[in-house]
Amino acid sequence: MIDTRQKRRRPSIATSSMSDIGFLLLIFIMLIALMNQRYEEKINYSESTVLERTQADENFEIWVQSNGIVSAEGQILDPAALEKAIVQAIAQNPNARIHVIADKDTPYKYVNGVTSILQSLQHRVVSFVVKEK
């Protein structure tokens, strides 16, 4: 006589490959997080009522702090080094747009120093970055 009751097998989940998948996801997330890092200075943005959005991947950002320190790409620059950095950025990408980002409490003379360098280079595509209201 054949036993009609068959032993039921418990469903099993292969856990040996789960650690591999978790490790690959961890590596992927770490790489994506490193690619999306952007250099920023802590400043109080100026405000404006008229805004124009620009492409973020083709910008060369110049940061002007309220104490007059000028930096670009994470490096503090003097006027000669800033001019050289702008020339290199435009040589690498002629479509690059220059963004001047200044603290709202920055005296005009510091921002004017940056714009005078841009004028001497005859660069005409410049944006002043402000905070949206």
C-alpha positions as CSV (number, residue, x, y, z in Angstrom):
1,M,0.0,0.0,0.0
2,I,1.3,3.4,-1.0
3,D,1.3,6.1,1.6
4,T,-0.9,8.9,0.3
5,R,0.6,11.3,2.7
6,Q,3.8,12.7,1.3
7,K,6.3,14.6,3.3
8,R,6.0,18.3,2.5
9,R,9.2,20.0,1.8
10,R,9.7,23.3,3.5
11,P,10.4,26.1,1.0
12,S,14.0,27.3,1.4
13,I,15.6,30.6,0.5
14,A,19.2,30.5,-0.6
15,T,20.9,32.8,1.8
16,S,24.4,32.2,0.5
17,S,24.0,34.7,-2.3
18,M,22.3,37.4,-0.2
19,S,25.6,38.6,1.3
20,D,27.0,39.0,-2.2
21,I,24.1,41.0,-3.3
22,G,24.2,43.2,-0.2
23,F,28.0,43.8,-0.7
24,L,27.4,44.8,-4.4
25,L,24.6,47.2,-3.4
26,L,26.9,48.7,-0.7
27,I,29.7,49.3,-3.3
28,F,27.2,50.8,-5.8
29,I,25.7,53.2,-3.2
30,M,29.2,54.3,-2.1
31,L,30.3,55.0,-5.6
32,I,27.1,57.0,-6.4
33,A,27.5,59.0,-3.3
34,L,31.1,60.0,-4.2
35,M,30.1,61.0,-7.7
36,N,27.4,63.4,-6.5
37,Q,29.6,65.5,-4.2
38,R,29.7,69.2,-4.9
39,Y,31.9,71.7,-3.3
40,E,30.0,74.5,-1.5
41,E,30.9,77.3,0.9
42,K,28.6,78.1,3.8
43,I,27.1,81.5,2.8
44,N,23.9,83.4,3.1
45,Y,22.6,83.7,-0.4
46,S,21.3,87.0,-1.8
47,E,17.6,87.0,-2.8
48,S,16.0,88.0,-6.1
49,T,12.5,88.0,-7.6
50,V,13.6,87.3,-11.2
51,L,15.3,83.9,-11.7
52,E,16.8,82.0,-14.6
53,R,17.8,78.3,-14.2
54,T,21.1,77.1,-15.7
55,Q,22.6,73.7,-16.3
56,A,24.5,72.5,-13.3
57,D,26.9,70.2,-15.1
58,E,28.5,72.9,-17.2
59,N,29.2,75.6,-14.5
60,F,32.4,77.0,-13.1
61,E,31.5,78.2,-9.6
62,I,33.4,81.1,-8.0
63,W,32.6,81.5,-4.3
64,V,33.0,84.9,-2.6
65,Q,32.8,84.9,1.2
66,S,31.8,87.9,3.2
67,N,35.4,88.4,4.4
68,G,36.7,88.6,0.8
69,I,38.1,85.0,0.4
70,V,37.6,83.8,-3.1
71,S,37.5,80.1,-3.9
72,A,36.8,77.9,-6.9
73,E,36.7,74.1,-7.0
74,G,37.5,73.9,-3.3
75,Q,40.7,75.9,-3.5
76,I,41.2,79.4,-2.1
77,L,42.6,81.6,-4.9
78,D,44.2,85.0,-5.3
79,P,43.3,87.1,-8.3
80,A,46.1,85.7,-10.6
81,A,45.2,82.1,-9.7
82,L,41.5,82.8,-10.2
83,E,42.2,84.2,-13.7
84,K,44.3,81.1,-14.5
85,A,41.5,78.8,-13.2
86,I,38.9,80.5,-15.3
87,V,41.0,80.3,-18.4
88,Q,41.6,76.6,-17.8
89,A,37.9,75.9,-17.2
90,I,36.9,77.7,-20.4
91,A,39.6,75.9,-22.4
92,Q,38.3,72.6,-21.2
93,N,34.6,73.5,-21.8
94,P,33.9,76.5,-24.0
95,N,30.2,76.3,-23.2
96,A,30.9,76.6,-19.4
97,R,28.9,79.3,-17.6
98,I,30.6,81.2,-14.8
99,H,28.6,81.3,-11.6
100,V,29.6,83.9,-9.1
101,I,28.2,82.9,-5.7
102,A,28.6,85.6,-3.0
103,D,27.4,85.9,0.6
104,K,24.6,88.5,0.8
105,D,26.8,90.4,3.4
106,T,29.8,90.5,1.1
107,P,31.0,94.0,0.4
108,Y,30.7,95.0,-3.3
109,K,34.4,95.5,-3.7
110,Y,35.1,91.8,-3.4
111,V,32.5,90.9,-6.0
112,N,33.7,93.7,-8.2
113,G,37.2,92.2,-8.0
114,V,35.9,88.9,-9.5
115,T,33.9,90.7,-12.2
116,S,36.8,92.8,-13.2
117,I,38.8,89.6,-13.8
118,L,36.0,88.3,-15.9
119,Q,35.8,91.6,-17.8
120,S,39.6,91.5,-18.5
121,L,39.1,88.0,-20.0
122,Q,36.1,89.3,-22.0
123,H,33.9,86.5,-20.7
124,R,30.3,87.4,-21.2
125,V,28.3,84.4,-19.9
126,V,28.2,85.0,-16.2
127,S,25.5,84.3,-13.6
128,F,25.1,85.7,-10.1
129,V,23.6,82.9,-8.0
130,V,20.9,83.9,-5.6
131,K,18.4,82.2,-3.3
132,E,14.9,81.6,-4.6
133,K,12.2,83.4,-2.5
